[in-house]
Amino acid sequence: MPRKYPYYPVTTPGTGKLAGTEKFVDLCKRRWGFTNLGTFVVRNIRGGKTLSVHSLGVAGDIGYPKTRAGRAQAKEAWDWFIEHSEALGLCELHDYAYRDPKQPESDQTAYGRGWRCSRGEGSKGVKIFNKTDNAGSFGGAWLHFELEMDLAKDAKALEAAWRALPKPNSDKA
């Protein structure tokens, strides 16, 4: 059953970084070697007048190398996040480099994809972006995530939820 997306519109910023969000980034760095491209920052959404979810401290961007291996790790992380979205307290996830295999070969643009809890858990919640409907950072080598406030605030609870899940098919810890 879909969960309500809790963060639109954001009109008042938070007070800073949140421990659970930072723990999520740290765990992603340890498991997949991702880099922290940013969590808490007060700014408007791209092309909008309301604040970005980053201004609440619940969102983060995790980067990976622009290589086949880096992309494979991003795909593995995406699949694991989608499979365990509710347990991890995810509300939204973007994969900016995803290329829709249904697009014609002549259109090589990777517009990306996005998952949102209000569309349903698992693959039901995934929307494939296109030229006119996308998250604005298509082709980028990073994943964007947003956490529910309870887990974003609580590093211990976030780590316990993460560790309670089976590891993805990876040779990394």
C-alpha positions, 0 to 999 in steps of 0.5 A, a space after each residue: 500500500 502506498 505511503 503518503 509522501 511527507 515533504 511537499 511543499 517545503 517552506 521552512 528549512 531545518 536546522 542542520 544535518 541529521 544523524 540518520 541521514 549522515 549514517 545512511 551516507 556513511 553506510 553507502 560509502 562503506 558498502 559500495 564506495 560511494 561519495 557524499 555529494 551533499 546532504 543538508 543545504 538550504 536552497 530552492 528546488 531546481 526551477 521552483 520556488 519552494 525549498 529543496 528537501 535537502 534543506 530539511 536534512 533528510 535528503 542526500 546525494 551519493 556519487 559513484 564513478 562514471 565507469 561500468 563498475 560504478 554504474 553496476 554498483 549504483 544499479 545494485 544499490 538502487 535495486 536493494 533500496 527499492 526492495 527494502 524501501 519501507 524498512 529503510 524509511 525511504 520516501 524518494 529515490 532518483 537514479 539520474 543515469 538510468 536509460 530506458 531500454 524501451 527508448 529508440 537507439 537513436 535517443 541515447 539520453 539517460 533521463 533517469 528514473 525516480 521512485 516515490 513512496 506515494 506510488 507504491 513500494 517496490 517497482 510499483 513506485 518507479 517512474 521512468 523519466 523522459 525529455 519533458 518529465 524528469 528530475 532535472 539532473 539527467 545523466 548524473 552519476 549519483 543517486 538521490 535519496 530522501 528518508 522519513 524524518 524518524 530514521 533521518 534523525 536517528 542514526 542508531 535506528 537507521 543502522 539497525 534497520 540497514 543491518 537487519 536486511 539481507 546484503 545485496 549480491 555484493 562482495 563488499 561488506 
